[in-house]
Amino acid sequence: MKILEISEKNKYMFEKNRKSAEKHKPQVLTFLAEDKLDSKLIAVKTDSDRPGFVYQLEGKEISVTSLVNPKGFSQELIEAEFAEREVETKLITTALLFAPDPYCVESILSAYPWFRRVYVVFPSASYFRTLCYFFDFTDLFKTESFMPVAYDDIKICVQVIEFNLGQSAYIYGGLKFFAYRPFDRINLELFNTLRSHVVKVTSLMSTNFFTEFFVGEKVIENEWKSLPKFINYPHVRTLLNYVKDKPVVCVAAGPSLMKNIDFLHSIRDEVFIISVASCLKPLLAKGIKPDFVTILDMQGEVIHYLEGVDTADLNIAIEMSCYWGVIEQIPAHYFISPSAMLSRTFFQTILEKMGIDVSGDIFIKAGFTVAFMSIFLAQKMGASRVILLGQDLAYTGAKTHIDGATFDATLSIVEENGVKYFKHPNPKADVIEYDPVIEVDGFYGEKVYTNSGFEVC
């Protein structure tokens, strides 16, 4: 393997890239401003006329590109993937791409020309600068959808991605997540931190979803199909002061609920109980029927929360962005919250045309999880006090939910390059997730582990 040193020809390439960036992508100049290069990224001669790249890690060299025909190999790889993804991605307009291989980036932008924005995250600014000496980015810089992101500071990288997603139209056209090895080995901390924050920001912007990036189309479909339901079911304004001056217990599906579920059974006639749908079955198994159930999950799997349950007499507060099949397939007393009006004001116009009074506070404030929806519903209902059960904001054991809850999973803590991560399956998306561990002070003064989604205060 012949290593390529930076020659005068490569310096010319860097300057060519810099001038192209100045003309077509001036924000890239920030990444090129410093002189620091990534000494672990090595350009090597290949059997083609294009250089390949390897990365030195722990005394070993791992391939970033093919070392035979880097461009041809990337094209074949992306073309094969495209054949499988074409249908599911046809309506998506925004993508987030983790690809240390510049040839892979080039091939993806060629295969998905309808993407309006492709945010390409490089392992670091020094990594990107090194690439610019050996790879010709000029055509990519001319491509309107190509949005490179390369920072040495992870916090800045996260802020930039969150801001840009906030300005994009992903909520309407969908967001596709691409990740290619060996990005996770080059900068695992950036990969996991950014992925976690992207989930968080997109969740907050579209009521709530967890870890599924292909959401935009689902959200819009759910909201449009919920519109006719406003004719048959009331919105949540009718619940204003519904339990005024009465204590409300908001029940979530955290493992700690098991410690208090018998106590809840003993006081069930003295309090008003609002439960998230995911722990409905464990409550019913204990003889506890909630006075209200909250539900906002957008994926079709949410239907499993209510399967096999006699729901005919249940009161359910549901977001209009929740999976549309719930109301159609599950009989219950529904109260709809049109929180979508906050960011998509055209729904307000449509509802008014339908003769629906949308003045005043007709929605429930949404949070990162459905448990927050329960708390805000209790507030709207005029609760004298709100008691939280199962609202775990830290992982103190190996379970994510109470036994018997829908989509319960086990988790473990693993360590990579000195960084701790929660490792757990996501039954909704059928993937294994890695979330950065955050250590905080627990309620009783001890140290507990949480993640960015639960770190709310």
VMD Tcl script that draws the C-alpha trace (Angstrom):
set ca {
  {0.00 0.00 0.00}
  {1.62 3.21 -1.17}
  {0.95 6.24 1.05}
  {0.38 9.52 -0.76}
  {2.05 12.58 0.74}
  {0.75 16.12 0.27}
  {2.49 17.43 -2.85}
  {2.25 20.71 -4.76}
  {-0.46 19.06 -6.84}
  {-2.45 18.35 -3.69}
  {-1.98 21.90 -2.46}
  {-3.42 23.04 -5.77}
  {-6.38 20.70 -5.21}
  {-7.01 22.22 -1.79}
  {-6.92 25.74 -3.22}
  {-9.25 24.67 -6.03}
  {-11.70 23.32 -3.46}
  {-11.42 26.46 -1.36}
  {-12.21 28.75 -4.31}
  {-15.16 26.58 -5.33}
  {-16.48 26.66 -1.76}
  {-16.07 30.43 -1.65}
  {-18.26 30.73 -4.74}
  {-20.88 28.04 -4.12}
  {-20.75 27.08 -0.43}
  {-19.19 29.98 1.52}
  {-20.12 28.38 4.87}
  {-17.51 25.70 4.11}
  {-14.72 28.27 4.45}
  {-15.20 28.03 8.22}
  {-14.12 24.38 8.08}
  {-11.07 25.23 5.96}
  {-9.89 28.24 7.92}
  {-7.46 26.42 10.21}
  {-4.33 24.49 9.20}
  {-4.79 21.44 11.44}
  {-5.10 18.15 9.55}
  {-6.13 14.70 10.74}
  {-2.85 12.77 10.86}
  {-4.74 9.48 11.20}
  {-6.46 9.88 7.84}
  {-4.10 8.59 5.16}
  {-4.47 8.83 1.39}
  {-3.20 5.81 -0.51}
  {-2.66 4.89 -4.14}
  {-5.27 2.55 -5.65}
  {-5.56 0.57 -8.87}
  {-7.67 3.40 -10.31}
  {-6.71 6.99 -11.00}
  {-8.36 8.11 -7.77}
  {-6.85 7.98 -4.28}
  {-8.26 5.77 -1.55}
  {-8.34 6.45 2.18}
  {-7.55 4.46 5.31}
  {-7.75 5.50 8.96}
  {-5.23 4.58 11.65}
  {-6.98 3.44 14.79}
  {-5.44 1.63 17.76}
  {-2.40 0.62 15.75}
  {-4.44 -0.73 12.87}
  {-5.42 0.69 9.51}
  {-9.12 0.45 8.68}
  {-10.38 1.07 5.17}
  {-12.49 4.16 4.63}
  {-12.84 3.56 0.89}
  {-12.13 0.70 -1.45}
  {-8.40 0.40 -2.07}
  {-8.93 -0.93 -5.59}
  {-11.56 1.27 -7.24}
  {-13.02 3.63 -4.61}
  {-15.42 5.49 -6.89}
  {-16.69 2.38 -8.69}
  {-17.18 0.45 -5.45}
  {-19.18 3.27 -3.85}
  {-21.38 3.57 -6.92}
  {-22.14 -0.16 -6.88}
  {-22.89 -0.07 -3.15}
  {-25.27 2.88 -3.35}
  {-26.96 1.59 -6.51}
  {-27.66 -1.74 -4.78}
  {-29.10 0.06 -1.73}
  {-31.08 2.43 -3.94}
  {-32.88 -0.48 -5.56}
  {-34.20 -1.45 -2.12}
  {-34.86 2.08 -0.82}
  {-36.25 3.84 -3.87}
  {-39.93 3.34 -3.02}
  {-39.64 4.24 0.67}
  {-37.55 7.35 0.00}
  {-39.35 8.71 -3.05}
  {-41.29 11.33 -1.06}
  {-38.50 12.29 1.35}
  {-36.85 15.67 0.86}
  {-34.26 15.89 3.66}
  {-31.46 13.51 4.65}
  {-28.82 13.27 7.36}
  {-25.73 11.42 6.18}
  {-22.80 10.07 8.20}
  {-20.27 9.01 5.56}
  {-16.49 9.29 5.98}
  {-16.07 8.13 2.37}
  {-16.35 11.14 -0.02}
  {-17.05 8.81 -2.96}
  {-20.06 7.49 -1.05}
  {-21.32 11.04 -0.55}
  {-20.93 11.71 -4.26}
  {-22.86 8.53 -5.15}
  {-25.73 9.23 -2.74}
  {-26.29 12.73 -4.07}
  {-26.32 11.29 -7.58}
  {-28.76 8.49 -6.67}
  {-31.21 10.73 -4.77}
  {-31.42 13.92 -6.84}
  {-34.85 14.87 -5.44}
  {-33.46 15.48 -1.94}
  {-33.56 19.22 -1.28}
  {-31.12 19.08 1.61}
  {-28.54 16.41 2.46}
  {-26.69 17.32 5.66}
  {-23.40 15.44 5.34}
  {-21.63 15.08 8.68}
  {-17.88 14.48 8.51}
  {-16.00 13.06 11.54}
  {-14.28 16.40 12.21}
  {-13.15 19.63 10.59}
  {-9.56 18.37 10.43}
  {-10.79 15.20 8.71}
  {-12.64 17.25 6.10}
  {-9.65 19.55 5.54}
  {-7.43 16.52 4.92}
  {-9.89 15.16 2.37}
  {-9.81 18.48 0.53}
  {-6.15 17.95 -0.37}
  {-6.89 14.68 -2.17}
  {-10.55 14.71 -3.23}
  {-12.11 17.09 -5.74}
  {-15.21 18.55 -4.05}
  {-15.91 21.18 -6.71}
  {-18.88 19.37 -8.27}
  {-20.35 18.65 -4.87}
  {-20.01 22.29 -3.84}
  {-22.03 23.20 -6.94}
  {-24.79 20.78 -5.90}
  {-27.48 22.77 -4.12}
  {-28.58 19.91 -1.84}
  {-25.05 19.20 -0.54}
  {-24.77 20.68 2.98}
  {-21.46 19.65 4.58}
  {-21.07 19.82 8.36}
  {-17.57 19.48 9.81}
  {-16.62 20.71 13.27}
  {-14.02 19.61 15.80}
  {-16.34 20.71 18.62}
  {-19.21 18.22 19.01}
  {-21.47 20.75 20.76}
  {-21.19 23.16 17.84}
  {-21.91 20.35 15.39}
  {-25.06 19.41 17.32}
  {-26.25 23.03 17.44}
  {-25.73 23.48 13.69}
  {-27.65 20.32 12.81}
  {-30.51 21.16 15.18}
  {-30.78 24.68 13.77}
  {-30.72 23.50 10.16}
  {-33.33 20.82 10.76}
  {-35.51 23.49 12.35}
  {-35.25 25.52 9.15}
  {-35.83 22.58 6.83}
  {-39.12 21.15 5.56}
  {-38.44 17.64 6.86}
  {-41.75 17.54 8.76}
  {-43.58 17.64 5.43}
  {-41.26 15.63 3.20}
  {-39.67 13.29 5.72}
  {-36.15 12.84 7.05}
  {-33.93 9.95 5.96}
  {-30.98 8.80 8.05}
  {-27.93 7.29 6.32}
  {-24.91 5.98 8.23}
  {-21.89 4.19 6.78}
  {-18.92 2.56 8.41}
  {-16.36 3.25 9.63}
  {-17.83 6.57 10.87}
  {-18.79 4.96 14.18}
  {-15.21 3.79 14.71}
  {-13.63 7.11 13.73}
  {-15.82 9.28 15.95}
  {-18.34 7.20 17.90}
  {-19.04 9.99 20.39}
  {-20.10 12.39 17.64}
  {-22.21 9.73 15.93}
  {-24.16 8.71 19.03}
  {-24.46 12.20 20.52}
  {-25.69 13.73 17.29}
  {-28.09 10.88 16.60}
  {-29.55 11.23 20.09}
  {-29.98 15.00 19.74}
  {-31.55 14.67 16.29}
  {-34.13 12.31 17.73}
  {-34.80 14.81 20.50}
  {-35.19 17.90 18.32}
  {-37.33 16.17 15.71}
  {-39.48 14.70 18.47}
  {-40.11 18.10 20.01}
  {-40.89 19.61 16.61}
  {-43.41 16.94 15.63}
  {-45.08 16.20 18.98}
  {-43.40 12.89 19.71}
  {-41.65 10.03 17.99}
  {-38.73 8.03 19.20}
  {-35.78 7.00 17.02}
  {-37.66 6.59 13.74}
  {-36.24 9.16 11.35}
  {-38.65 8.39 8.52}
  {-41.51 10.32 10.12}
  {-42.53 13.28 8.02}
  {-44.86 11.38 5.72}
  {-46.44 9.52 8.66}
  {-47.09 12.72 10.58}
  {-48.83 14.41 7.70}
  {-50.85 11.30 6.82}
  {-52.04 10.97 10.42}
  {-53.01 14.62 10.66}
  {-54.92 14.72 7.39}
  {-56.81 11.53 8.20}
  {-57.71 12.83 11.66}
  {-59.50 15.91 10.31}
  {-62.89 14.20 9.67}
  {-62.80 12.83 13.23}
  {-63.38 16.32 14.63}
  {-66.97 16.06 13.40}
  {-67.64 12.96 15.52}
  {-65.44 13.58 18.55}
  {-64.90 16.65 20.77}
  {-61.58 18.40 21.14}
  {-59.94 18.74 24.51}
  {-61.29 22.19 25.37}
  {-64.37 20.36 26.66}
  {-62.17 18.94 29.42}
  {-61.31 22.36 30.89}
  {-61.66 22.13 34.71}
  {-63.11 18.62 34.30}
  {-61.71 17.52 37.69}
  {-61.30 20.93 39.32}
  {-59.79 20.77 42.81}
  {-59.33 17.00 42.75}
  {-55.95 15.23 42.99}
  {-54.81 13.57 39.77}
  {-52.37 10.68 39.52}
  {-50.47 10.64 36.22}
  {-49.23 7.11 35.59}
  {-46.34 6.38 33.21}
  {-44.77 3.03 32.35}
  {-41.42 3.36 34.14}
  {-40.17 0.31 36.11}
  {-40.67 2.15 39.43}
  {-44.44 1.90 38.94}
  {-44.26 -1.67 40.23}
  {-43.29 -0.35 43.68}
  {-46.50 1.69 43.94}
  {-49.05 -0.15 41.85}
  {-50.67 -1.85 44.87}
  {-50.90 1.50 46.65}
  {-52.53 3.01 43.56}
  {-55.08 0.20 43.63}
  {-55.94 1.04 47.25}
  {-56.64 4.73 46.46}
  {-58.13 4.30 42.98}
  {-61.57 5.53 44.12}
  {-60.17 8.63 45.84}
  {-58.15 10.10 42.96}
  {-58.51 10.76 39.23}
  {-56.13 8.55 37.25}
  {-54.60 9.49 33.89}
  {-52.48 6.74 32.33}
  {-50.28 6.56 29.27}
  {-51.49 3.87 26.88}
  {-48.32 1.77 27.12}
  {-49.01 0.77 30.74}
  {-52.77 0.30 30.36}
  {-52.56 -3.51 30.35}
  {-50.49 -3.81 33.60}
  {-52.95 -1.45 35.33}
  {-56.01 -3.37 34.18}
  {-54.35 -6.61 35.26}
  {-54.18 -5.13 38.78}
  {-57.83 -4.07 38.70}
  {-57.06 -0.41 38.07}
  {-59.13 1.24 35.31}
  {-57.78 4.70 34.44}
  {-60.24 7.58 34.19}
  {-58.34 8.82 31.13}
  {-55.72 7.41 28.79}
  {-53.29 9.54 26.76}
  {-51.80 8.50 23.44}
  {-49.74 10.30 20.78}
  {-47.42 7.77 19.11}
  {-47.33 8.19 15.35}
  {-46.32 4.70 14.25}
  {-48.82 1.98 13.46}
  {-47.37 -0.24 16.20}
  {-49.17 1.92 18.76}
  {-52.30 -0.09 18.04}
  {-50.78 -2.89 20.15}
  {-51.29 -0.75 23.28}
  {-55.04 -1.28 23.00}
  {-55.36 -4.70 21.40}
  {-57.16 -7.27 23.50}
  {-58.53 -4.61 25.83}
  {-62.20 -3.71 26.35}
  {-61.90 -0.04 25.39}
  {-65.55 0.80 24.72}
  {-65.92 2.77 27.97}
  {-62.41 4.24 28.03}
  {-61.82 8.00 27.79}
  {-58.82 8.62 25.52}
  {-57.09 11.94 24.88}
  {-55.35 11.61 21.52}
  {-53.15 13.89 19.45}
  {-54.26 14.45 15.86}
  {-50.77 13.38 14.74}
  {-51.22 9.98 16.42}
  {-51.56 6.95 14.16}
  {-54.83 7.44 12.29}
  {-55.84 3.78 12.61}
  {-56.36 4.04 16.39}
  {-59.65 5.93 16.21}
  {-60.83 3.91 13.21}
  {-60.09 0.48 14.70}
  {-60.47 0.93 18.47}
  {-63.87 1.96 19.89}
  {-63.56 4.47 22.75}
  {-64.59 7.94 23.92}
  {-62.00 10.12 22.15}
  {-61.01 13.71 22.82}
  {-58.73 15.13 20.12}
  {-55.88 17.57 20.67}
  {-54.93 19.50 17.50}
  {-51.42 20.54 18.58}
  {-50.39 20.38 14.92}
  {-52.01 23.81 14.54}
  {-49.08 25.33 16.44}
  {-46.64 24.69 13.60}
  {-49.00 24.08 10.67}
  {-51.48 26.92 10.85}
  {-53.31 25.86 7.70}
  {-55.02 23.18 9.83}
  {-56.68 25.96 11.80}
  {-58.14 27.37 8.57}
  {-59.38 23.93 7.52}
  {-61.02 23.24 10.88}
  {-62.71 26.64 10.81}
  {-64.07 25.85 7.34}
  {-65.44 22.62 8.81}
  {-67.34 24.66 11.38}
  {-65.05 23.72 14.28}
  {-64.46 26.44 16.85}
  {-60.67 26.61 17.19}
  {-60.51 29.76 19.29}
  {-58.84 29.59 22.68}
  {-56.87 26.76 24.20}
  {-58.09 23.66 22.37}
  {-54.96 21.54 22.52}
  {-52.81 19.81 25.12}
  {-49.25 21.04 25.39}
  {-46.95 18.34 24.06}
  {-43.63 17.25 25.50}
  {-40.91 14.77 24.69}
  {-42.96 11.79 25.89}
  {-46.63 10.94 26.26}
  {-46.14 11.19 30.05}
  {-45.81 14.95 29.66}
  {-49.08 14.96 27.73}
  {-50.74 13.39 30.78}
  {-49.32 16.07 33.07}
  {-50.50 18.91 30.84}
  {-53.92 17.27 30.54}
  {-54.18 17.16 34.35}
  {-53.28 20.85 34.44}
  {-55.97 21.66 31.88}
  {-58.51 19.65 33.86}
  {-57.88 21.81 36.93}
  {-56.16 19.26 39.17}
  {-55.58 20.41 42.74}
  {-52.31 18.51 42.74}
  {-50.55 16.17 40.32}
  {-48.99 12.95 41.61}
  {-46.50 11.16 39.35}
  {-46.10 7.39 39.31}
  {-43.79 5.51 36.96}
  {-42.38 8.75 35.58}
  {-38.79 7.50 35.65}
  {-36.26 10.04 34.37}
  {-33.29 7.76 34.96}
  {-32.41 4.12 34.37}
  {-31.78 2.47 37.73}
  {-32.10 -1.13 36.57}
  {-32.03 -3.24 33.46}
  {-35.61 -2.48 32.34}
  {-36.99 0.36 30.26}
  {-40.65 -0.14 31.31}
  {-42.73 -1.91 33.91}
  {-43.20 -5.64 33.32}
  {-46.16 -6.22 31.04}
  {-45.96 -2.83 29.35}
  {-46.16 -2.78 25.58}
  {-42.67 -2.65 24.01}
  {-40.82 -3.27 27.27}
  {-37.09 -3.83 26.68}
  {-33.93 -4.58 28.63}
  {-30.84 -2.39 28.49}
  {-27.20 -2.52 29.45}
  {-24.37 0.00 29.70}
  {-21.41 -0.46 27.39}
  {-18.25 1.61 27.05}
  {-16.51 2.62 23.84}
  {-13.34 4.73 23.81}
  {-14.01 5.85 27.38}
  {-17.61 6.92 26.65}
  {-20.57 5.10 28.24}
  {-23.70 4.23 26.24}
  {-27.07 2.66 26.95}
  {-27.50 -0.33 24.66}
  {-31.06 -1.47 24.14}
  {-33.40 -2.76 21.44}
  {-36.10 -0.52 20.03}
  {-39.03 -2.89 19.33}
  {-40.86 -0.23 17.30}
  {-38.01 0.19 14.82}
  {-36.44 -3.28 15.20}
  {-32.96 -1.85 15.75}
  {-30.36 -1.78 18.53}
  {-29.83 1.73 19.89}
  {-26.86 3.34 21.62}
  {-27.65 6.44 23.69}
  {-24.92 8.43 25.47}
  {-25.10 8.03 29.25}
  {-25.49 11.21 31.31}
  {-24.68 11.03 35.02}
  {-26.80 13.28 37.28}
  {-27.70 13.60 40.96}
  {-30.66 11.42 41.89}
  {-33.59 12.44 44.06}
  {-31.98 10.93 47.14}
  {-28.52 12.38 46.46}
  {-27.07 9.33 44.75}
  {-25.67 9.33 41.21}
  {-28.03 7.98 38.55}
  {-27.78 7.48 34.81}
  {-30.09 9.19 32.34}
  {-30.08 10.24 28.67}
  {-30.67 13.45 26.73}
  {-34.37 12.66 26.31}
  {-34.95 12.42 30.05}
  {-32.59 15.21 31.15}
  {-35.37 17.79 31.35}
  {-34.24 19.78 34.36}
}
mol new
graphics top color blue
foreach p $ca { graphics top sphere $p radius 0.5 }
foreach p [lrange $ca 0 end-1] q [lrange $ca 1 end] { graphics top cylinder $p $q radius 0.2 }
display resetview
